[in-house]
Amino acid sequence: MQSAWDKPGISVIRSQLEAGLADARQKATFLVATAPHSGDWLAALPIAACEPRRDDEAIRMAVALRLRLKVCEPHVCPCGQGIDA
């Protein structure tokens, strides 16, 4: 019942947010993040017996990308070329 009451207000806020997005990348990110079941993987239980099993680095990268966090810091590659974040 509560979700039915909240739906009109959420639709208005979503439309306002979507209208305020500046470029195509922001729009694409917003649409992907608001797609049905886009966050289901966050509720998945880490069962070691099931494949494919992910290592800690893969989980760190997935969470960082999902939360739009910096994956790495700018640095200089051993070859001498600059790497951005």
C-alpha positions as semicolon CSV with decimal commas, in nm:
position;residue;x (nm);y (nm);z (nm)
1;M;0,000;0,000;0,000
2;Q;0,278;0,244;0,091
3;S;0,454;0,195;-0,243
4;A;0,132;0,288;-0,427
5;W;0,113;0,611;-0,228
6;D;0,480;0,693;-0,289
7;K;0,481;0,619;-0,663
8;P;0,348;0,958;-0,791
9;G;0,597;1,157;-0,584
10;I;0,886;0,933;-0,683
11;S;0,791;0,970;-1,051
12;V;0,801;1,350;-1,023
13;I;1,140;1,348;-0,848
14;R;1,280;1,103;-1,103
15;S;1,162;1,324;-1,391
16;Q;1,320;1,630;-1,229
17;L;1,649;1,448;-1,177
18;E;1,652;1,314;-1,532
19;A;1,578;1,660;-1,676
20;G;1,873;1,807;-1,487
21;L;2,133;1,568;-1,630
22;A;2,390;1,749;-1,842
23;D;2,539;1,500;-2,086
24;A;2,478;1,160;-2,244
25;R;2,705;0,979;-1,998
26;Q;2,515;1,110;-1,698
27;K;2,186;1,012;-1,859
28;A;2,312;0,663;-1,940
29;T;2,444;0,615;-1,586
30;F;2,116;0,735;-1,439
31;L;1,909;0,503;-1,659
32;V;2,126;0,203;-1,576
33;A;2,120;0,278;-1,203
34;T;1,741;0,315;-1,200
35;A;1,669;0,010;-1,416
36;P;1,469;-0,266;-1,251
37;H;1,688;-0,510;-1,057
38;S;2,006;-0,305;-1,120
39;G;2,115;-0,342;-0,758
40;D;2,014;-0,703;-0,703
41;W;2,375;-0,820;-0,706
42;L;2,437;-0,620;-0,386
43;A;2,197;-0,848;-0,199
44;A;2,348;-1,171;-0,333
45;L;2,503;-1,395;-0,072
46;P;2,873;-1,474;-0,126
47;I;2,856;-1,853;-0,153
48;A;3,204;-1,995;-0,209
49;A;3,073;-2,325;-0,343
50;C;2,902;-2,153;-0,638
51;E;3,090;-2,050;-0,949
52;P;3,200;-1,807;-1,079
53;R;3,386;-1,701;-0,769
54;R;3,524;-1,347;-0,757
55;D;3,842;-1,244;-0,582
56;D;3,860;-0,944;-0,347
57;E;3,998;-0,715;-0,618
58;A;3,710;-0,792;-0,857
59;I;3,456;-0,719;-0,581
60;R;3,638;-0,396;-0,491
61;M;3,630;-0,283;-0,854
62;A;3,263;-0,376;-0,900
63;V;3,153;-0,190;-0,587
64;A;3,367;0,114;-0,671
65;L;3,227;0,133;-1,024
66;R;2,870;0,082;-0,903
67;L;2,906;0,362;-0,646
68;R;3,094;0,583;-0,896
69;L;3,400;0,600;-0,672
70;K;3,755;0,650;-0,789
71;V;3,900;0,314;-0,888
72;C;4,258;0,438;-0,883
73;E;4,456;0,756;-0,830
74;P;4,646;0,939;-1,104
75;H;5,001;0,805;-1,124
76;V;5,296;0,751;-1,356
77;C;5,317;0,412;-1,524
78;P;5,651;0,227;-1,506
79;C;5,681;0,295;-1,881
80;G;5,679;0,669;-1,803
81;Q;5,331;0,754;-1,930
82;G;5,087;0,938;-1,703
83;I;4,771;0,751;-1,599
84;D;4,459;0,942;-1,499
85;A;4,204;0,832;-1,242
